[in-house]
């Protein structure tokens, strides 16, 4: 099976978060034809996660089927594949499947695939699958790490702040209360929390990604809200508690998702890195004795209007996935 052609087919299938069904159907038919037992594990609103295997899996390849908006059409040149999901993570899924079929052809059948929904939003697929898949020796998560084994990832705290005010004519502010003013003061407090530093993961960082509210320039805003994502390097719960304490009385904080930083396994002969992005691994870590994070492409190319992946890196990843499986079976891994 050609990894470029399979990547092209996957990229062409629109699968924004919440609309993963068409990609699930394609992968299900493909793996069934190749002799895998395919099980559908449902998340909320009947969103399908895919679990496929031949024998009881000892090793599990995994990644996510959903992409961020907007959908971007596929195209290619001599060096790159382009389109939404090119590196995050449809071509990675293609590389894992091609590597798996090559392993199968060599008589190795005790591995499986887990492809989930919602990683880009709330990790819902991984959370729902964690209680429904068997424990394995090793889980190989596919994300764009430039074909290095990531030794660790930062955690996250994702929250929505909702500020409540009282509408009034802006010429008579004593008659109301601006939700926007209260939200801005709260955001200022949170934004100025001390940044944490880890010798392993570096600095934490905070992003106010969404800010909205108000009805008109001459009206005190009755409602305003913001979304914040903190990438943590220590206890995420501690960070969340700090944020909660800094909210003004008329600002409500809603926790959307949270997980702690994790250390991952590495393997002799593989280049290593530290990545700042988050993955589904924190929600699946209890399902495997060894955790690996490996994939072609750069996270810097993900989520942008010109998302791409190097064909050379993609071919290399097929080899690396196979080599990693062989070394998991024959050599010990290390965790920093």
N, C-alpha and C positions, 0 to 999 in steps of 0.2 A: 504494500500500500504506500502511495506517494504522500509524504508529509505535507508537501506544498499544496497538492490538490485537495487533501482532506482539510487543511487549514482554510483554503479558499471556500470550500463548501460550508464550513462552520461560520466563517465571518459573514457570509451572505445571508445567514439565517438571523433575523432580528430577534434579539432576546434581552431586551431591557429588563431591569429588575421588576419583577411582578408579572412578566410575560415570557417565562422560560419554556413553556410547553412545546413550541415547535422544535426547539433544540433538543429537548428531552426525547421527543419522538424520533428525530433523526438518529441520535446516538443509540437509542434503544434498538432500533431496527438494524443498525450497523453491527452492534455487539452481539445481538441475537444471531445474525447470519454467521458471525465468526465463532459461534459455539458457546457463548457465555449465557449463563442464567441471569436475567435482568429482573430486578425487583424495583418497584416504584414505592418510594417512601414519601408520604404526603406531608406538606406543610400547610399552613393556613391558606384558605381560599383555593384549596385543591392544587396548589403548586407542587409539581413533581420533582423529587430528588431521585437520582439514579444510583443504584448499587448493583454492580455486575461482577460475576465471578464464574470460574469453572469448577475448581475445587475450593474447599474451605481456605480462604485467603490467609497467607502468612504475612504478605506485604500488600499495602493498599496505596495505589496512586489516587490522588484527589486534587480537585480544583473546583472552580465555580462556573456555572453556566451563564449567570447574568452579567450584563454590562451596564455602564453608566450611559445616560442619554447625552447627546442625540445619536441615533444610528448614523453611521458613516459608511457609504458604499465601499465595496472592495475594489482595489486595483493593485497593480504590481509593476515593478521594473526589474532590472537585472539583479538588484541587490536586496530589495525589500518587498514585503507584503504589507499593504496598507488597508485600513478600515477599522471600524469599531470592534474591539476584541482582538485585534491582531496580536497584541502582546499581553492583553489583560482580559481573558486568558484563553481564547479559543485556539490559537496556534499551539499553546502549551498543552491543551487537551489533546490536540492532534498528535503532538510529539509523544505524549504519554501512551496514547493508544497504539501508535506505530511501534514504539519501543516494546509495549506489551505483546503485540502480535509477533514480533521478532523473538521475544522470550518464549512464547508459546510454541513457535516453530522449532525451537531448540529443546523442547520437552519440559520447560518450566511452566507449570500451570497453577501453582499455589499463590496466585496474586489476584487482585481485583481492582475495580475502579469505583470511586465515589465522586459523583459530580452533583453539586448542590445549588440551591437557589439563594438569592438574597444576600450574598456576601457583601455586595456594594452598599447595602442599606443597614441591615440589622443582624446579619449572620443567622437568620432564621433557619435556613436549611441545615447548617451544621448543628445548630442546637437541637433540632428535631431528630436528626439522624444519630446523634450521639447515643441515644438510648436504644437504638434499633439495629445497630450493626455489631458484629462480633469484635472482640479484642484481637489485635494483630501484633506481630513482632515489630513491624515498622510501618509508619505512614509517611509517604513522600508527597508533600504538598507542592503543587505547581503554581508559582507566581514568578513574575519577571525579576530575576536576581542576576542577570547577565551570566548565567551558567556557573555561578558560584554557590556553594552551600552556605546559607545564612546561618550564622552561629547564634543570632538572637534578634528579636523584634521588640519594638516598643509596645506598650499597652495603649488603651484608649479610654477616654471618658467623653461620651457624646451626650449633650443635654440640649433641651429646648427651654428657654426662659420666656415666660409669659407675664407681661406687666399689665396691670389693670388700673385704669384711671377713671375720671369722670368728665364727660364732654361738657364744654362751656365755650362761650365766645372768648376769643383770645384777648379781646380788649378788657375783659373782666376775669382775669385768671383766678381771683379769690373765690369764684363760684365753682371752680372745678379742680381737676388734678390731671396733669399730663402723664399718660402712661409712657410716652417716649422719654420724657425727662427722667423718670424713675428707672427706666430700662438702661438709659445711657449711663447714669451714675453707677448702677450695678455692674454694667459691662466694664466701666473704668476700674472699679474695685477688683474685679476678677482678672482683668487684663494685666493688672499690676501685682498679681501674686508673684512671689519669688519663684524663679525658674529652678527646677531641680536639676542636679547633675549626677550622672553615673559614670564611673570610670569605664564601664563596659558599653553603655549605650549612648553616652553623651548627654546633651541637654534635652529636657522636656520642651515642648512647644505648644502654643495655643493659637487656634484660628477661629475668628468670628466669621462663619461662612455665610450666614443668612441674617438679614436685618430688615424688618418690615413693620409697618404700623401707621396709624393716623388716617384722617379722612380729608383734611384740607389745611392750608397754612394758617387760616384764621380760626381754627377749632382746636381746643385742647384734646389731644388724642385719648380716646377711651380705651384703646387696646394697642399693644405693640409686642413684638416677639423677636427672638433671635435664636439662632442655633450655633452652638460652640462645640468644637472638637479639640480636646487636649490629647496630645501624644505623650504618654507618661513613661517614666524610667524607674519608678518605684511603685508603691501601693496606689493603685487607681482609686480604691475606696477612700483613702485618705484625701486625695485630691478632690474627689466629689464632695466630701464633707466640708472641706475648706470653701469650695464654691458655694455650697448651700448656706454657710454662715455669712457670706458676703452679700447675699441677696437682701434687698430692701423689703419691708413688710408687704408691699403690694406687688411683689415680684415672686411668681411661683416657678420653681425649677422642676422639670420633668426629666428623669434619667431615661435616655433612649437605649444606650448600650454601654457596656463597660467590661474591660478585661485587663489583666495585669501583663506586664512585660514577661517574655519567656526566653529561656535559653534552649538552644536546639543542639542536635547532634551534628557532628562533622565526621569526615572520613579521610583517612590517609590518601594523599594523592589528589584531593580536590581543593581548589582554591576556595577561600572563605571570605565572608563579608558580614557586616552588621547592617541591617535594614531598618528604616524608620517607619515603614508602613505596617499596617495591621493585616492579619489574615484570619482564616477560620481555625487555625491550629489551637488557640486557647480553648475552644469549645470541643475539640476532638482529642486533646492531649491525654485524656484518661483511657482512650481506646487503643493506645499503642505504647510499647515499651521504648521505642526509639522514634524520634520526630526529626524529619528532614524537610528543608525548604529549598527548592531548586527549580530553576526554569530559565529559558532563554528570554532575551529582551530586557529593556531597561524600564524601570518604573517611571522614569522621566518622560517616556513616550506614551504612557498610559493616560487616559482621560482627556487628552488634548485633541485638537481638530485634525492633527496629522499623525494619529497613532500608527505605529509601524513596528515591524520586527525584521531583523536581519535573517535572510535565508541561510547564510553561513552559520549563524548561531543556532538556528532552528535545527539544521542537520546535526550539528554538534550535540544538541540536547538529546536527540534520540540515542546517540551513543552513550552519553553520560547517564541517562536513566537506566540503560541496560547495565552499565558498569556498576552503578550504585547498587542495583539489586544483587548482582553477583557478590559485591563486597559486603553487603549486609549479611549475606548467607555465610560468608567465609571469614570475615575479619571483624574485630571489635570496632565500634565507633567511639568517639569521645564527645563529651559535653563540657564546654568551658565553664 
